[in-house]
């Protein structure tokens, strides 16, 4: 069964684009393809004329990706987790970037807490912080509001509204109200 076939998008930003559809419609598959987590059998995906297959590292340097289920290593503290991701992504001035994302995602109060002790809301904040470490031109968010209480949804929206001034944001949801 083909989930995605002959998809063609031309997006320019900064703005927020929401992909709405029921579970199983292909939202995550599309986002994983754009994030270069899945290999496309045909066609190309470009960001600022950089092809995700031909110039993979340059492409990945421009995007931030928050998958529905993110990589969080439970033995690490929040700061250690962000340091690991910054090192893996070869982010220059990583301590400055870590401080910036901890401030913008309101993680300072839990920076020395192990990630396995975080509430779902703080885990989602950490997931977003990981995606923002490299100051991406394109931010991809797969179901970022799942499991958040109304107060955290408002905070998350405020963070996204601040980011949309400089960033193209693509997010998926199956909630029509979003």
Secondary structure, 3 states (H helix, E strand, C coil): CCCCCCCCCCCCCCEEEEEECCCCCCHHHHHHHHCCCCCCCCCCCEECCEECCCCHHHHHHCEEEECCCCCCCCCCEHHHHHHHHHHHCCCCCHHHHHHHHHHHCCCHHHCCCEHHHCCHHHHHHHHHHHHHCCCCCEEEEECCCCCCCHHHHHHHHHHHHHHCCCCEEEEEECCCCC
